[in-house]
Amino acid sequence: MRIVFGWNLDRSPWSTSDAGTTVVTGPLGLLGILQTRLGTTRPTVDRSIRIAQYRSLLARADHPWYRRSFANDPWNTAGHLLQLRDDAIEAGWQPKADGRDYSIHPRLDALSAVEKLVAFGSSHDTSSTLVPGRADDLREVLNLLRLHGPSWPLGIGSIELRDKRSDLPCVWQDILNAAETAGVTIIRTPQQTEIPNLTIIRGPDEWSTAEAAARYLSHLPNRDRLSIIAGDSTSVLDQQLSRRQAPIFGTPSATTTAPSAQVLPVFLSAVLPPTDIRRVADFLHLSFGSTDSDSPAKKLVPHAVSSPLLNALAREPGISGDPASAWMTALHELKTRALSHPDTATKAWEAARTLDELLRVTPPQIHDDELTLISLAPALDWLTTLLRRLKAHHPTNVEEAQANEAQATTDPFIAETVTHLDSFRSTLGKLRTETLRTRELFDIAESCAPTSVRATATAQAAEWTVVTEPSAVPVNTDMIVWWASHRSGTSAVETWDPPRLPPSPTLEPTSPRPPIRNASDRQQNSADSAQRLAWCASARTRCVGSNSSSIRRFLGWPKTSRQPIRIVLPRPLSTRC
């Protein structure tokens, strides 16, 4: 196996030649390959599970350094300290092995006290206290390479480095050194001196800029050598491409949470006392899909239940046990209808009765802002039942022809909501506590929320290549069109500043780069991408348009250039960079 390794190449396409396939990957991909070859792969676990486990460890250790913060905000304190712990472990800190006294370093002393309680194992192992994270995987791979590398067949012929080895974090330098000792050839990609030429297209607004870009793309020859970097949503550009019968990109706008993540917080707000009828109304209104008559939306609470209860709340705001109240009158009507039409109205009455029990008769127990978790279980069970019934329902006969398309649209949202609820319940099970603050409950729901994105239009097959990051541009690209080029919304933050790096014999005085912890951390800003773009462009292409000193200063490129990169900015450069 031949591997091309670069710090920002985790989403790059592989390359194929007469010599075979070359794996192009970054830290996450190479770690996965090494784990597979060493037989140390394990199932992935949601970060919320690890935070819940670490929260329990913090409560047991009760170190004075974090005690006050933990008392005020346990969940976010646990998440922050878990990040500190993973960063320190990845940087080479080994508290169990070195036996050092960290009393003069309160932060490390607190982490060391918690680390003594750590027992690694899977999330299903009742004796384990923490599921290993990526930092633990890195240290495990490094230790196994050093111990068994020369005698273990890795099956990796060579690793070509796109970055200088000295620029990589220390743990990756150690892994590459250990792989080299095990017989893997480590080579460095020759330095590229070619600098692309830039043509910047700017318009007064996104619509006019999209029209100009679509006109250019629809008449562009040799599309197989063209790559488009979609730095933001291409919905406006897709409309202009569709008008000119050109393939659309279908790149969605990146959002922090998916729309399906709204169901659980709305439900919790409705059932937790004190009862807020506005939140109850929001829950009764919840539906999946569109509301037009051709493809009716799927109601989470059946329409036969939600409609009379909403009418009751509109007539008399409030939920009362008084038999003469509007709420109880609506329930009585549903019960009477179930007795007279048991085949069609029984399920509606059962759903209404269950909802009344959760809201009025036996709501979840809260005392002094502390929720008893076991009292929340019936409400979560009922929501799980509603979601699974909704997911299993398929229209028949007359409805089927019109609803197939709506079914394909709503089913993924329902599935994401079910996954969100399952992750939330699994996380609550790892807390090892009987009560929880209401605010922390919503923090946990937010941490478990899905983060998928959806496009308003489906991408169409085309000769050109569409990517979302500069690092994913194929190596044989002659021209790059960068739609909405601007700095990434996420920026890497160094948690451990150089004076406070964990002391360790294997740790360098400074850490060149913070570790990559998840997929969002792989995103880089445009300045970091400049060398990658210069490497991707071909020296044989002609110059397109004029240059711009401002974008060159922004990307850190010299004034002279030879190769074309066309950058399309929907809004003025000063507002996007």
Buried (B, 14 or more C-beta within 10 A) or exposed (E): BBBBBBBBBBBBEEBEEEEEEBBBBBBBBBBBBBBEBBEEEEEEBBBBBBBBBBBBBBBEBEBEBBBEBBEEBBBBBBBBBBBBBBBBBBBBBBBEEBEBEBEEBEBBBBBBBBBEBBEEBEBEEEEBBBBBBBBBBBBBBBEBBBEEBEEBEBEBEEBBBBBEEEEBBBBBBBBBBBBBEBBBEBEEBEEBEEBBBBBBBBBEEBEEBBBBBBBBBBEBEEBEBBBBBBBBBBBBBBBBBBEEEBBBBBBBEBEEBBBBBBBBBBBBBBBBEEBEBEBBBBBBEBBBBBEEEEBBBBBBBBBBBBBBBBEBBEEBEEBEEEEEBBBBBBBEBBBEBBEEEEEEBBBBBEBBBBBBBBBBEEBBBBEEEBBBBEBBEBBBEBBBEBBEEBBEEEBEEEBEEEBEEBBEBBBBBBBBBBBBBBBBBBBBEBBEBEBBBBEBBBBBBBBBBBBBEEBEBEBEEBEBBBBBBBBBBBBEBBBBBBBBBBBBEEEBEEBBEEEEBBEBEEBBEEBBEBBBBEEEBBBBBBEBBBBBBBBBBBEEBEBBEEBBEEBBEBBEBEEEBBBBBBBBBBBEBEEBB
